[in-house]
């Protein structure tokens, strides 16, 4: 797949993605980054709005799986608690975890999307694997490194501004 740092779609938050919008793009599998996409790095507790959105998505025929680079137990524990499948140690932007998720569900890359808050891992990984990349705003850039990364992503966010839903 071509190298691209531009997301196919952008949204303010994960909760802005509706089943109808995803289906209109042919999405049958929605892969979710964990940290700063579902919850901030500082907690494992989703907001009531996020909890409601996760439940709503589970009631559709769109499969949902967390695909995270995390090595910590908090991701599998969160997923067990919330009835979600997960793949950790995904190594994004490499396609190892994304390919494992596609194979697990038997879904073609063109029918899948990866949602995340980082261009250099989530967007690049999704684009490289041939799945729809959806960039959302980070929940909380609470430290210097997250803020610095965001500044470095700004040219790509600007270039993709017309892809905002």
C-alpha positions as CSV (number, residue, x, y, z in Angstrom):
1,X,0.0,0.0,0.0
2,X,1.2,3.6,-0.6
3,X,2.9,5.5,2.2
4,X,0.6,8.3,3.4
5,X,0.4,10.4,6.5
6,X,-3.0,11.8,5.5
7,X,-6.0,10.3,7.2
8,X,-8.9,9.3,4.9
9,X,-11.4,10.7,7.4
10,X,-11.2,13.0,10.5
11,X,-13.5,13.4,13.4
12,X,-13.5,15.4,16.6
13,X,-14.0,12.3,18.7
14,X,-14.6,8.6,18.5
15,X,-18.2,9.2,19.6
16,X,-18.8,11.3,16.4
17,X,-18.6,8.1,14.3
18,X,-22.1,6.7,13.8
19,X,-22.9,3.2,12.5
20,X,-24.6,4.9,9.5
21,X,-21.5,6.8,8.6
22,X,-19.3,3.8,8.9
23,X,-21.7,1.6,6.8
24,X,-21.8,4.4,4.1
25,X,-18.0,3.8,3.8
26,X,-18.4,0.0,3.6
27,X,-16.9,-0.5,7.0
28,X,-17.7,-3.9,8.6
29,X,-14.8,-4.0,11.1
30,X,-13.8,-1.0,13.3
31,X,-10.4,-1.2,14.9
32,X,-9.9,1.2,17.8
33,X,-6.7,2.6,19.3
34,X,-6.9,2.7,23.0
35,X,-4.9,5.4,24.8
36,X,-6.2,8.9,24.0
37,X,-8.8,7.5,21.6
38,X,-11.1,5.6,24.0
39,X,-9.7,6.8,27.4
40,X,-6.9,9.2,28.4
41,X,-3.5,7.7,29.3
42,X,-4.3,8.6,32.9
43,X,-7.4,6.5,33.5
44,X,-9.1,3.2,32.5
45,X,-12.6,4.7,33.0
46,X,-14.4,5.9,29.9
47,X,-16.8,8.8,30.1
48,X,-20.5,7.9,30.2
49,X,-20.7,9.1,26.6
50,X,-17.9,6.8,25.5
51,X,-19.5,3.8,27.4
52,X,-22.8,4.5,25.6
53,X,-21.1,4.7,22.2
54,X,-19.3,1.4,22.8
55,X,-22.6,-0.3,23.7
56,X,-24.3,1.2,20.7
57,X,-21.5,0.0,18.4
58,X,-21.8,-3.5,19.9
59,X,-25.5,-3.6,19.0
60,X,-24.7,-3.2,15.3
61,X,-23.4,-5.6,12.8
62,X,-20.1,-3.8,12.7
63,X,-17.4,-5.7,14.5
64,X,-15.3,-3.7,17.0
65,X,-11.8,-4.6,18.2
66,X,-9.2,-2.6,20.1
67,X,-5.8,-2.7,18.4
68,X,-3.2,-1.2,20.7
69,X,0.6,-0.9,20.9
70,X,0.3,-1.2,24.7
71,X,2.2,-3.8,26.6
72,X,0.2,-3.1,29.8
73,X,-2.5,-5.2,31.3
74,X,-4.9,-2.3,31.4
75,X,-6.0,-2.7,27.8
76,X,-7.0,-6.4,28.0
77,X,-8.7,-5.7,31.4
78,X,-10.7,-2.8,29.9
79,X,-11.7,-4.9,27.0
80,X,-12.8,-7.9,29.1
81,X,-14.8,-5.5,31.3
82,X,-16.5,-3.9,28.3
83,X,-17.0,-7.0,26.1
84,X,-14.5,-6.0,23.5
85,X,-11.9,-8.1,21.6
86,X,-8.4,-6.7,21.6
87,X,-5.0,-7.2,20.1
88,X,-2.1,-5.7,22.1
89,X,1.6,-5.4,21.1
90,X,0.2,-4.4,17.6
91,X,3.4,-2.5,16.6
92,X,1.7,0.2,14.7
93,X,2.6,1.7,12.2
94,X,3.7,-1.8,11.1
95,X,0.8,-3.9,10.0
96,X,1.3,-7.0,12.4
97,X,-1.6,-6.2,14.7
98,X,-3.8,-4.8,12.0
99,X,-3.3,-7.9,9.8
100,X,-3.9,-10.2,12.8
101,X,-7.2,-8.4,13.4
102,X,-8.3,-8.7,9.8
103,X,-7.4,-12.4,9.8
104,X,-9.3,-13.0,13.1
105,X,-12.5,-11.5,11.6
106,X,-12.0,-12.7,8.0
107,X,-12.5,-9.1,6.8
108,X,-10.9,-7.6,3.7
109,X,-8.8,-4.5,4.3
110,X,-11.2,-2.4,2.2
111,X,-14.0,-3.2,4.6
112,X,-12.1,-2.2,7.7
113,X,-11.1,1.1,9.4
114,X,-8.7,2.0,12.1
115,X,-9.5,4.9,14.4
116,X,-6.8,6.6,16.4
117,X,-5.4,9.9,17.6
118,X,-1.8,9.6,16.2
119,X,-0.8,10.2,12.6
120,X,2.6,8.5,12.9
121,X,1.3,5.3,14.3
122,X,-2.5,4.9,13.7
123,X,-3.0,6.7,10.4
124,X,0.3,5.5,8.8
125,X,-0.4,2.0,10.0
126,X,-4.0,2.0,8.6
127,X,-2.9,3.4,5.3
128,X,-0.1,1.0,4.9
129,X,-2.4,-2.0,5.6
130,X,-5.0,-0.7,3.2
131,X,-7.7,0.0,5.7
132,X,-9.6,3.3,6.1
133,X,-7.7,5.6,8.4
134,X,-9.8,7.8,10.7
135,X,-8.0,10.4,12.8
136,X,-9.7,11.7,15.9
137,X,-8.5,14.4,18.3
138,X,-6.6,13.1,21.2
139,X,-8.6,13.1,24.4
140,X,-5.8,14.7,26.5
141,X,-2.3,15.7,25.4
142,X,-1.3,16.0,29.1
143,X,2.5,16.1,28.7
144,X,5.2,17.8,26.7
145,X,5.8,14.9,24.4
146,X,2.2,14.4,23.4
147,X,1.9,18.2,22.8
148,X,5.1,18.2,20.7
149,X,3.9,15.2,18.6
150,X,0.7,17.0,17.9
151,X,2.6,20.1,16.7
152,X,4.5,17.9,14.3
153,X,1.2,16.4,13.0
154,X,-0.4,19.8,12.3
155,X,0.8,20.1,8.7
156,X,-0.9,16.7,7.9
157,X,-4.0,17.6,9.8
158,X,-4.2,20.9,7.9
159,X,-3.7,19.1,4.5
160,X,-6.5,16.7,5.3
161,X,-8.9,19.3,6.8
162,X,-11.5,18.8,4.0
163,X,-11.8,15.1,5.1
164,X,-13.4,16.1,8.4
165,X,-16.8,14.6,9.0
